[in-house]
Amino acid sequence: MYTGKSQVITHIGGGVVSKIELVKTLFICFFIFVPIIGFILGTITTYLPFKNATYSEKYLPISLLTILAIEVIMMLIRIAVLV
């Protein structure tokens, strides 16, 4: 349960994480890794048959929906951790 108190965040090795390092890591995760994973999964799911559309017509919408789904899942996990 979240108590509202300030908590110290540490590395796996036990070292304390600075605020700048945490922001940098979150930025890289949300703006680089999540879109890359979304486009890779979009590439895979684009091969599923859907309304006789071509690959190029399906790739961008499916990739964007995949990125959105990843973000929603991550948000729900964060909410579950806080509750």
N, C-alpha and C positions, 0 to 999 in steps of 0.2 A: 504494500500500500504506500502511496506517495504521501509523505508527511509535510512537504513544502520546505524542508530544511536543505541547506546547501550540502551537496555530497561531493566527495573527492573521487574523480575518475582516474583509474590506473590502467597501465598497460598489462598485458598478460604476464610480463616479467615482474610487475610490481611497481614500476616507475610511474610517477604522477604525470598525467597528461595536461599540457597547458591549454588555455582557451583557444589560442591561435591554432595550435595543432589539431584540436577537436573540430574547429570550424573548417580548416583545410581538408580534413578527412571527410567530413560530411559533404562538403562541396564536391569533392572528387566522386564520392559515392553517388550522390543524387543527380549530378549534371554530366557525369562521364560514364560510370559503370552501368547505371540503370538504363540509359538509352542504348548503350551497346548491347546489353542483354536483351532489351526489348526488340531491337532490330534483328538480332540473331534468332530469337524465338519467332519473330515475324516472318523471317525467311523460311523457317521450317513449317509454320502453320499456313503460309501462303499456298503451299502445294495441296491443301485440302480443297476439294471441289466446292464451289460456292457460286451460284447464279451464273454459271458459264462465263465468268469474268476471266480476263487474262491475268497472268502473273503480275504484270506492271500495274494493272488496275487495282489489285488487291494488296500489294506489298505495303504501301504507305499507310492506308487505313488500318490494316491488321497490326502493323508495327506500332502505330500510335495507340491503338486499343490495348496492346500488350503492355506498353509502357505505363499507361493509365492503370491497368490492373495491378501491375507490380507496385505502383505508388499507393494504391488503395490498400493493398495487402499490408504494406509496410506501415501505413498509417494506423490500420486496425491493430497491428501488433504493438505499436507504440501506445495506443489507447489502452490495450489490455494490460500492458506493463504498469501504467499509471494507476489503474483501478485496483 
